[in-house]
């Protein structure tokens, strides 16, 4: 009985998403890893935990999907687009981090012990990049939205939106 239910649910998931159930589950795990790793790193620096915000999450997810389906270089949204997101999601300020090609969500974020690189790095992630780190560690930010999508070559595109609520 359990096997039948699992098979039916898997088939329903595949039919609803238009893709493989493996891809959907894996991407959600990837996004969850980004959220958990971000909050873990923030805790080490006495920053408040970020709460997942469904409005921001939708925007992060749609941008990750856009980047993955275009399979182009990472492009940040325009200032006008970010301002529109701020208004719709009730934010005072916003930050955006993008990443491409990391094997899992934890490696995108990095570790609390990673240092910012000023020139060449052997390990590049959001903690070793000054601008990305500033967004991730900003104590004013209390909300987060995370999106991750795989392209046709199984490469991940990741988007994190950080927000300060009004």
C-alpha positions, 0 to 999 in steps of 0.5 A: 500500500505504501509503495503504491501511494509513493508511486502515485505521488511521484507520478503526480509530482512529475506530471505537475512539474513537467520534469523528473521527481528527482530534479524537483526534490534535489532542487528543494534540498539544494535551496534548503541547504542554502537557507540552513548554511546561511543561518548557521554562518550568521549564528557564528557572527551573532547575526539574527536568523533569517526567516524564509519569506514566501514573497521573496522566495517566489522572486528568487525562484523565478529568477533562478529559473530564468537564469537556468533556462537561458543558460547565460552568465549570471545577471543581477536584476535591475535596480527598478526590479529590486525596488518593485520586489521591495514594495511587493514584499514589504521591505525597506532594503534588499540584497541579491546574491547569485551563483552558478555551478556549485554542487550543493547549497552549502558550498555556495554559501561557504563557512564561517571560517572563510576569509574574504579574498582580495585577489585570486582564491582557491575557494570561491563562495559567498563568504569569500566574496566581499559583496556577497558576504556583506549581503549574507551577513547584514544584521539589518536583513531578517528575511530571505528568499532562496531559489535554485534551478538546474539547467539542461546540463545539470548545473545549478543556478542559485539566487538568494534575496535578503530583505529588511522588513518595513 
